[in-house]
Amino acid sequence: MLIMAVHQVPGLTREKYEEVVRKLTNGKSRLESPSDLPFEGLLVHAAGQGKNGFCIIDVFESEEAVERFREAVTPIAQDVGIEEPPEFFPAETFFSLERRTM
């Protein structure tokens, strides 16, 4: 079962997101591929500034992938001041078109 994560909370800013990325990737300024991450199972990642703040949307291949994500990201997120976790729920529908990173 695919799992979606949506993270749009008051404590999440672009600057904090970028700091998490740098710590997660040993210094890279942005995520460019799944190989940048220290865990497997992330199928889709999108992040950007929305009208209600910074927003991250992820799709994971399984609950196990979500657990690997939580183990890797939670301590880093808390370290940079993001206390609120993403919301996780089963994906009802999923498809993807091949697209390169921006």
Beta strands, then each sheet from edge to edge (+ up, - down):
strand 1: 3-7
strand 2: 42-50
strand 3: 53-60
strand 4: 87-90
sheet 1: 2+ 3- 1+ 4-
end
